[in-house]
Amino acid sequence: MQKRKVLTEKRKITLRVEHRAYNKRLRQRYLHSAQLTFTDYVDYIEGYYKIPIQTQSVKRYSPPKVRETEFIPSLSAVNQSATGVDWYKHKEKLEISKQYTIVPAYNKGPYMVVPIDELHTAGKKV
């Protein structure tokens, strides 16, 4: 490395003005922790500044704590669904709902449930 040059008083004054402006720009961007001291700023401008490396302590591993509780079986996916309805009852409801459809009643009226075999007269005044 080359030997550093000694700063003149005029250069120090201009660097102080630039240093204030540099820190102000950082504060405007909410980067308060990135501000530099004057000596660090001079090193930064001249190319000698090295970012300090912050080391974090290594956290030791601790096994997870398990509570002592009584055995509670979980819900079975086959016998019950998430709503608590029996799977076979749910399948029965689906089969029944396949026999019906929802159509608008008459002209711009409310919707109604109609059996599939009467679908040809749905929406008409009979």
C-alpha positions, 0 to 999 in steps of 0.5 A: 500500500502507498503511504497516506497523504497528509490532509491540508486544512482546506481539504479538511474543511471541504471534507467536513462539508461533504461528510455532513451532506453524506450523513444527511442523505443517509438520514433522509433515507432512514439509514441512520446506522450507516452514518460514518464518523469523520475519520471513517468518511475520510478513509472511505473517500481515500479508499482505506475504509473497511466495513467492520464485521459484526460477529454474532454469538452462536446460539446453542441448540436446546431440544424442544420442550414437550409437555406431558399430556394424555393421549388424544387421538386425532380425527380420522380422514375416512370416518369424519371430515373437518366439519365433524360430519360422518363421511358416509352421510356426506356422500349421501348428501352429495348423491341427493344433491345430484338429483336437483339443480338451481335455476332462476324462477320465471323472468328475473325472479329469485332462484329455486331448486328444481328436480332434474326431471322437471327441468324442462318446465323450469323458468316458465309459467305453466 
